[in-house]
Amino acid sequence: MGGKKILIVDDEPDIAEVLGDRLEAEGYEIRIVHRAKACYAAVVEDAPDLILMDIQMPEISGMEALVEMKTHHPQIPILMVSASTTQTVAQEAINRGAVGFLLKPFEPADLMQKVTEVLG
């Protein structure tokens, strides 16, 4: 892992903190933002090695932010997460450039498997 940086974008602070704690315990550097708009600034300030992004957020959806991020920062892998969605939405996220999709609630082992697949 070597201190790889992960940006968590989730409007639910409790969920973001749990994700962050789990990933920090595995040796990753974590930054959390609670709005998609804040994601843009965070990437410019300190580009992460991976973004974990919720789909359903106020103001700008994670899907809109995914498209924007892939346009301006195509090298950063984005793993989408959502509590309520369909297989169609998950496939749309993949088609728009996401490296994967996790349906909340997910097991910590599933999260770590996806993160390891992406970051090595």
Biotite code that builds the C-alpha atoms (Angstrom):
import biotite.structure as struc

atoms = struc.array([
    struc.Atom([0.000, 0.000, 0.000], chain_id="A", res_id=1, res_name="MET", atom_name="CA", element="C"),
    struc.Atom([2.699, 2.445, 0.920], chain_id="A", res_id=2, res_name="GLY", atom_name="CA", element="C"),
    struc.Atom([0.440, 5.237, 2.174], chain_id="A", res_id=3, res_name="GLY", atom_name="CA", element="C"),
    struc.Atom([-1.718, 5.445, -0.935], chain_id="A", res_id=4, res_name="LYS", atom_name="CA", element="C"),
    struc.Atom([-4.283, 8.226, -0.704], chain_id="A", res_id=5, res_name="LYS", atom_name="CA", element="C"),
    struc.Atom([-8.015, 7.620, -0.861], chain_id="A", res_id=6, res_name="ILE", atom_name="CA", element="C"),
    struc.Atom([-10.590, 10.399, -1.095], chain_id="A", res_id=7, res_name="LEU", atom_name="CA", element="C"),
    struc.Atom([-14.010, 9.459, 0.320], chain_id="A", res_id=8, res_name="ILE", atom_name="CA", element="C"),
    struc.Atom([-16.939, 11.497, -1.014], chain_id="A", res_id=9, res_name="VAL", atom_name="CA", element="C"),
    struc.Atom([-20.120, 10.752, 0.951], chain_id="A", res_id=10, res_name="ASP", atom_name="CA", element="C"),
    struc.Atom([-22.765, 13.113, 2.340], chain_id="A", res_id=11, res_name="ASP", atom_name="CA", element="C"),
    struc.Atom([-23.394, 10.821, 5.328], chain_id="A", res_id=12, res_name="GLU", atom_name="CA", element="C"),
    struc.Atom([-20.651, 11.620, 7.866], chain_id="A", res_id=13, res_name="PRO", atom_name="CA", element="C"),
    struc.Atom([-21.131, 8.400, 9.855], chain_id="A", res_id=14, res_name="ASP", atom_name="CA", element="C"),
    struc.Atom([-20.685, 6.204, 6.799], chain_id="A", res_id=15, res_name="ILE", atom_name="CA", element="C"),
    struc.Atom([-17.703, 8.220, 5.592], chain_id="A", res_id=16, res_name="ALA", atom_name="CA", element="C"),
    struc.Atom([-16.036, 7.923, 9.011], chain_id="A", res_id=17, res_name="GLU", atom_name="CA", element="C"),
    struc.Atom([-16.550, 4.149, 9.169], chain_id="A", res_id=18, res_name="VAL", atom_name="CA", element="C"),
    struc.Atom([-15.100, 3.759, 5.675], chain_id="A", res_id=19, res_name="LEU", atom_name="CA", element="C"),
    struc.Atom([-12.212, 6.051, 6.553], chain_id="A", res_id=20, res_name="GLY", atom_name="CA", element="C"),
    struc.Atom([-11.425, 4.230, 9.791], chain_id="A", res_id=21, res_name="ASP", atom_name="CA", element="C"),
    struc.Atom([-11.425, 0.861, 8.046], chain_id="A", res_id=22, res_name="ARG", atom_name="CA", element="C"),
    struc.Atom([-9.129, 2.055, 5.267], chain_id="A", res_id=23, res_name="LEU", atom_name="CA", element="C"),
    struc.Atom([-6.785, 3.872, 7.663], chain_id="A", res_id=24, res_name="GLU", atom_name="CA", element="C"),
    struc.Atom([-6.459, 0.649, 9.666], chain_id="A", res_id=25, res_name="ALA", atom_name="CA", element="C"),
    struc.Atom([-5.186, -0.947, 6.451], chain_id="A", res_id=26, res_name="GLU", atom_name="CA", element="C"),
    struc.Atom([-2.522, 1.753, 6.017], chain_id="A", res_id=27, res_name="GLY", atom_name="CA", element="C"),
    struc.Atom([-4.181, 4.134, 3.570], chain_id="A", res_id=28, res_name="TYR", atom_name="CA", element="C"),
    struc.Atom([-4.143, 7.924, 3.917], chain_id="A", res_id=29, res_name="GLU", atom_name="CA", element="C"),
    struc.Atom([-7.740, 9.135, 4.010], chain_id="A", res_id=30, res_name="ILE", atom_name="CA", element="C"),
    struc.Atom([-9.409, 12.429, 3.215], chain_id="A", res_id=31, res_name="ARG", atom_name="CA", element="C"),
    struc.Atom([-13.168, 12.849, 3.548], chain_id="A", res_id=32, res_name="ILE", atom_name="CA", element="C"),
    struc.Atom([-15.434, 15.409, 1.904], chain_id="A", res_id=33, res_name="VAL", atom_name="CA", element="C"),
    struc.Atom([-19.216, 15.458, 2.146], chain_id="A", res_id=34, res_name="HIS", atom_name="CA", element="C"),
    struc.Atom([-20.193, 17.119, -1.133], chain_id="A", res_id=35, res_name="ARG", atom_name="CA", element="C"),
    struc.Atom([-19.332, 16.378, -4.744], chain_id="A", res_id=36, res_name="ALA", atom_name="CA", element="C"),
    struc.Atom([-18.310, 20.007, -5.291], chain_id="A", res_id=37, res_name="LYS", atom_name="CA", element="C"),
    struc.Atom([-15.740, 19.665, -2.494], chain_id="A", res_id=38, res_name="ALA", atom_name="CA", element="C"),
    struc.Atom([-14.325, 16.648, -4.319], chain_id="A", res_id=39, res_name="CYS", atom_name="CA", element="C"),
    struc.Atom([-13.097, 18.848, -7.175], chain_id="A", res_id=40, res_name="TYR", atom_name="CA", element="C"),
    struc.Atom([-11.097, 21.123, -4.883], chain_id="A", res_id=41, res_name="ALA", atom_name="CA", element="C"),
    struc.Atom([-9.725, 18.194, -2.892], chain_id="A", res_id=42, res_name="ALA", atom_name="CA", element="C"),
    struc.Atom([-8.396, 16.547, -6.058], chain_id="A", res_id=43, res_name="VAL", atom_name="CA", element="C"),
    struc.Atom([-6.682, 19.751, -7.184], chain_id="A", res_id=44, res_name="VAL", atom_name="CA", element="C"),
    struc.Atom([-5.130, 20.287, -3.716], chain_id="A", res_id=45, res_name="GLU", atom_name="CA", element="C"),
    struc.Atom([-3.811, 16.742, -3.318], chain_id="A", res_id=46, res_name="ASP", atom_name="CA", element="C"),
    struc.Atom([-4.661, 14.205, -6.008], chain_id="A", res_id=47, res_name="ALA", atom_name="CA", element="C"),
    struc.Atom([-5.690, 10.860, -4.491], chain_id="A", res_id=48, res_name="PRO", atom_name="CA", element="C"),
    struc.Atom([-4.791, 7.424, -5.777], chain_id="A", res_id=49, res_name="ASP", atom_name="CA", element="C"),
    struc.Atom([-8.467, 6.399, -5.556], chain_id="A", res_id=50, res_name="LEU", atom_name="CA", element="C"),
    struc.Atom([-11.832, 8.085, -5.027], chain_id="A", res_id=51, res_name="ILE", atom_name="CA", element="C"),
    struc.Atom([-14.701, 6.306, -3.256], chain_id="A", res_id=52, res_name="LEU", atom_name="CA", element="C"),
    struc.Atom([-17.835, 8.228, -4.238], chain_id="A", res_id=53, res_name="MET", atom_name="CA", element="C"),
    struc.Atom([-21.451, 7.887, -3.169], chain_id="A", res_id=54, res_name="ASP", atom_name="CA", element="C"),
    struc.Atom([-23.977, 8.193, -5.987], chain_id="A", res_id=55, res_name="ILE", atom_name="CA", element="C"),
    struc.Atom([-26.818, 9.863, -4.105], chain_id="A", res_id=56, res_name="GLN", atom_name="CA", element="C"),
    struc.Atom([-25.730, 13.257, -2.795], chain_id="A", res_id=57, res_name="MET", atom_name="CA", element="C"),
    struc.Atom([-27.318, 16.700, -2.625], chain_id="A", res_id=58, res_name="PRO", atom_name="CA", element="C"),
    struc.Atom([-26.451, 19.477, -5.088], chain_id="A", res_id=59, res_name="GLU", atom_name="CA", element="C"),
    struc.Atom([-24.492, 17.334, -7.540], chain_id="A", res_id=60, res_name="ILE", atom_name="CA", element="C"),
    struc.Atom([-24.973, 13.572, -7.756], chain_id="A", res_id=61, res_name="SER", atom_name="CA", element="C"),
    struc.Atom([-22.039, 11.236, -7.611], chain_id="A", res_id=62, res_name="GLY", atom_name="CA", element="C"),
    struc.Atom([-22.825, 10.210, -11.180], chain_id="A", res_id=63, res_name="MET", atom_name="CA", element="C"),
    struc.Atom([-22.469, 13.818, -12.379], chain_id="A", res_id=64, res_name="GLU", atom_name="CA", element="C"),
    struc.Atom([-19.258, 14.192, -10.380], chain_id="A", res_id=65, res_name="ALA", atom_name="CA", element="C"),
    struc.Atom([-17.951, 10.928, -11.875], chain_id="A", res_id=66, res_name="LEU", atom_name="CA", element="C"),
    struc.Atom([-18.364, 12.297, -15.394], chain_id="A", res_id=67, res_name="VAL", atom_name="CA", element="C"),
    struc.Atom([-16.711, 15.598, -14.435], chain_id="A", res_id=68, res_name="GLU", atom_name="CA", element="C"),
    struc.Atom([-13.800, 13.879, -12.692], chain_id="A", res_id=69, res_name="MET", atom_name="CA", element="C"),
    struc.Atom([-13.192, 11.467, -15.589], chain_id="A", res_id=70, res_name="LYS", atom_name="CA", element="C"),
    struc.Atom([-13.175, 14.440, -17.980], chain_id="A", res_id=71, res_name="THR", atom_name="CA", element="C"),
    struc.Atom([-10.576, 16.438, -16.030], chain_id="A", res_id=72, res_name="HIS", atom_name="CA", element="C"),
    struc.Atom([-8.702, 13.722, -14.108], chain_id="A", res_id=73, res_name="HIS", atom_name="CA", element="C"),
    struc.Atom([-9.080, 10.499, -16.126], chain_id="A", res_id=74, res_name="PRO", atom_name="CA", element="C"),
    struc.Atom([-6.067, 8.901, -14.433], chain_id="A", res_id=75, res_name="GLN", atom_name="CA", element="C"),
    struc.Atom([-7.761, 8.754, -11.001], chain_id="A", res_id=76, res_name="ILE", atom_name="CA", element="C"),
    struc.Atom([-9.789, 5.560, -10.503], chain_id="A", res_id=77, res_name="PRO", atom_name="CA", element="C"),
    struc.Atom([-13.249, 6.051, -9.004], chain_id="A", res_id=78, res_name="ILE", atom_name="CA", element="C"),
    struc.Atom([-15.136, 3.355, -7.118], chain_id="A", res_id=79, res_name="LEU", atom_name="CA", element="C"),
    struc.Atom([-18.839, 4.168, -6.771], chain_id="A", res_id=80, res_name="MET", atom_name="CA", element="C"),
    struc.Atom([-20.925, 3.214, -3.728], chain_id="A", res_id=81, res_name="VAL", atom_name="CA", element="C"),
    struc.Atom([-24.656, 3.515, -3.083], chain_id="A", res_id=82, res_name="SER", atom_name="CA", element="C"),
    struc.Atom([-27.261, 2.327, -0.610], chain_id="A", res_id=83, res_name="ALA", atom_name="CA", element="C"),
    struc.Atom([-30.118, 2.121, -3.068], chain_id="A", res_id=84, res_name="SER", atom_name="CA", element="C"),
    struc.Atom([-29.674, 1.563, -6.736], chain_id="A", res_id=85, res_name="THR", atom_name="CA", element="C"),
    struc.Atom([-30.341, -0.843, -9.532], chain_id="A", res_id=86, res_name="THR", atom_name="CA", element="C"),
    struc.Atom([-28.037, -2.974, -11.624], chain_id="A", res_id=87, res_name="GLN", atom_name="CA", element="C"),
    struc.Atom([-28.744, -0.523, -14.457], chain_id="A", res_id=88, res_name="THR", atom_name="CA", element="C"),
    struc.Atom([-27.327, 2.396, -12.442], chain_id="A", res_id=89, res_name="VAL", atom_name="CA", element="C"),
    struc.Atom([-24.302, 0.336, -11.454], chain_id="A", res_id=90, res_name="ALA", atom_name="CA", element="C"),
    struc.Atom([-23.677, -0.537, -15.103], chain_id="A", res_id=91, res_name="GLN", atom_name="CA", element="C"),
    struc.Atom([-24.126, 3.123, -16.083], chain_id="A", res_id=92, res_name="GLU", atom_name="CA", element="C"),
    struc.Atom([-21.432, 4.080, -13.550], chain_id="A", res_id=93, res_name="ALA", atom_name="CA", element="C"),
    struc.Atom([-19.064, 1.520, -15.079], chain_id="A", res_id=94, res_name="ILE", atom_name="CA", element="C"),
    struc.Atom([-19.902, 2.755, -18.580], chain_id="A", res_id=95, res_name="ASN", atom_name="CA", element="C"),
    struc.Atom([-19.092, 6.316, -17.494], chain_id="A", res_id=96, res_name="ARG", atom_name="CA", element="C"),
    struc.Atom([-15.663, 5.348, -16.221], chain_id="A", res_id=97, res_name="GLY", atom_name="CA", element="C"),
    struc.Atom([-16.013, 3.973, -12.694], chain_id="A", res_id=98, res_name="ALA", atom_name="CA", element="C"),
    struc.Atom([-13.645, 1.101, -11.920], chain_id="A", res_id=99, res_name="VAL", atom_name="CA", element="C"),
    struc.Atom([-16.279, -0.665, -9.828], chain_id="A", res_id=100, res_name="GLY", atom_name="CA", element="C"),
    struc.Atom([-19.392, -0.438, -7.729], chain_id="A", res_id=101, res_name="PHE", atom_name="CA", element="C"),
    struc.Atom([-20.271, -1.464, -4.168], chain_id="A", res_id=102, res_name="LEU", atom_name="CA", element="C"),
    struc.Atom([-23.840, -1.652, -2.857], chain_id="A", res_id=103, res_name="LEU", atom_name="CA", element="C"),
    struc.Atom([-24.217, -0.450, 0.755], chain_id="A", res_id=104, res_name="LYS", atom_name="CA", element="C"),
    struc.Atom([-24.160, -2.081, 3.193], chain_id="A", res_id=105, res_name="PRO", atom_name="CA", element="C"),
    struc.Atom([-21.152, -4.094, 2.137], chain_id="A", res_id=106, res_name="PHE", atom_name="CA", element="C"),
    struc.Atom([-18.780, -6.267, 4.077], chain_id="A", res_id=107, res_name="GLU", atom_name="CA", element="C"),
    struc.Atom([-15.395, -4.750, 4.990], chain_id="A", res_id=108, res_name="PRO", atom_name="CA", element="C"),
    struc.Atom([-13.734, -7.642, 3.148], chain_id="A", res_id=109, res_name="ALA", atom_name="CA", element="C"),
    struc.Atom([-15.585, -6.689, -0.046], chain_id="A", res_id=110, res_name="ASP", atom_name="CA", element="C"),
    struc.Atom([-14.388, -3.093, 0.287], chain_id="A", res_id=111, res_name="LEU", atom_name="CA", element="C"),
    struc.Atom([-10.802, -4.186, 0.845], chain_id="A", res_id=112, res_name="MET", atom_name="CA", element="C"),
    struc.Atom([-10.933, -6.606, -2.086], chain_id="A", res_id=113, res_name="GLN", atom_name="CA", element="C"),
    struc.Atom([-12.111, -3.845, -4.458], chain_id="A", res_id=114, res_name="LYS", atom_name="CA", element="C"),
    struc.Atom([-9.568, -1.329, -3.144], chain_id="A", res_id=115, res_name="VAL", atom_name="CA", element="C"),
    struc.Atom([-6.764, -3.874, -3.445], chain_id="A", res_id=116, res_name="THR", atom_name="CA", element="C"),
    struc.Atom([-7.830, -4.738, -7.006], chain_id="A", res_id=117, res_name="GLU", atom_name="CA", element="C"),
    struc.Atom([-7.610, -1.079, -7.972], chain_id="A", res_id=118, res_name="VAL", atom_name="CA", element="C"),
    struc.Atom([-4.515, -0.009, -6.041], chain_id="A", res_id=119, res_name="LEU", atom_name="CA", element="C"),
    struc.Atom([-2.613, -3.269, -6.018], chain_id="A", res_id=120, res_name="GLY", atom_name="CA", element="C"),
])
